[in-house]
Amino acid sequence: MPENPGMSRRKLIGLGAATIASAALPDAILGLSKAAAAATGPSEGIGYFARFGVTEKMLKDGLSAALSRGADYADLFFQHRVSNGLGLEDGEVNRASTSVELGVGVRAIKGDQTGYAYTEELTPEALLLAAKTAAAIADGPATPAPKGLKVGGALPARYPVKTRWEDVRPQQKLPLLSGLNEKVLAADRRIRKVNVSFGDEAGAILIADSNGRIVEDLQPMTRLYLSCVAEQDGKKETNGYNVAGRADIGFYSPEKLDRMVKEAVSRTLVLFDAVQPPAGEMPVVLGAGASGILLHEAIGHGMEADFNRKGISIFSDRIGKPVANKFVSIVDEGTLPAARGAINVDDEGNAVGKTMLVENGILTTYLHDSISAKHYKVAPTGNGRRESYRNAPIPRMRATYMLPGPHKKDEIIASVKKGIYCTNFTNGQVQIGAGDFTFYVKNGFLIEDGKLTTPIKDVNIIGNGPKVLEKIDMVADDLVVDEGGWTCGKDGQSVPVSQGIPTVRVASITVGGRGKKA
């Protein structure tokens, strides 16, 4: 499911040691060599990866080896990624990290079967060994390799960068952390503790395939997580807020930082007045933005084509059939500028666009990678994604959201006599095939006689995604794509995603509060 923590789990080292270790690594590995570096953004041919000795001959030989036993298709996926993290707690920067990934994965496909191997050595010998390993999925005469490789056209620039993360020193990042710490502590006398986690990432990929295509893209990423602990009358509460995107350090405008402080503090302090709502079946209004987690988990995964091709998803026989009210439309796209889920090209080298999954209540298509697209005899939707060169691509979401509807937020709330309004979700569990889910609501309000009243907490909502989709009976015109650092897990792989939703009303969901039944 999508997680929205702060800093990802990694080995923590001292700030001084991290800075020294980063400086000691070769420039070519860290991507710091200005003379060799390509401009951040899409590039043509072998630009970025030339610094690692990657040549067109190396690509051709690798593809030839991957096709040597009769595979229908083969591709090479090169990746370089440098990730940095900083953390502040109790007013001091007390953790830092740097990690470097470099390698190539080789995929060979025969029918519905995939052979995959990878190596962390970017040498002709290591690439050939990995390619021959992947080729073993087939057992027949060699398939001809492409005689030449051709750049597949200019890519869009959905995440332009003025200052590369490779050129940003820790000393430039530290004021972000200390500034947030000071502002949160000054916001309310009840604040006792502040935690800030910062991360940045400079990534690059190169894809070459047996169709003769070659594409290279540079992919920045950053995230900033803020949480605080407040105390009132001996009682403590904690909450937070975070932002993320494919952007450079200019992403952190004063307005954005002020919003983080306001949201983290207000979401925490409101919990002192929160109660546990009554349990039972009742109308639930999902607030715009972060409530998109329910759309992503309970519905979105069920529309990924591999689950449908295997007959796992409840939507596997629903193409062309109604799955929701006529004013419900759901989109998955990779084209939102600077969004965490944005990509210029997917991890198979396919073009990325805007995929209409549900249009006016009708299920129109699934999210496809090349394998599922071939099975369904349709074009790939640009949803072939992978965590790294160590993984084969599979159908994954990018930025998934519901389009605005015909209603107003106030109209929706006024329509509920007794129910709850959910604004912020945390942990959840989903059975992807059937779509059964349970989610924990961190922030929300009771709705009584058409008005938001008492804050609520310690709430679970329980239901079935496809049935909830059918029960959405009002959709507002206030779509918000959440700006948080969501990470989606599937089949052991994690990828960055975005999600969003307008304010919507679900006619009935089971609410698992601890109070008396409604």
HUCOR-V177935 format. One record per helix or strand of 2 or more residues. SS is the DSSP state (hx for helix, st for strand). FROM is the first residue (numbers start at 1). TO is the last residue. Records with the same first field share a line. If there is no record, write none. Layout:
SS = FROM-TO ; FROM-TO
//
This chain:
hx = 15-24 ; 27-30 ; 48-52 ; 56-66 ; 124-135 ; 165-167 ; 170-187 ; 249-251 ; 254-273 ; 292-303 ; 305-309 ; 370-376 ; 409-414 ; 465-471
st = 73-89 ; 92-110 ; 113-119 ; 150-151 ; 191-209 ; 213-232 ; 235-245 ; 278-286 ; 330-333 ; 354-359 ; 362-363 ; 384-385 ; 394-395 ; 399-402 ; 418-431 ; 436-448 ; 451-456 ; 459-464 ; 472-476 ; 480-481 ; 487-490 ; 493-496 ; 498-501 ; 504-511 ; 515-517
//
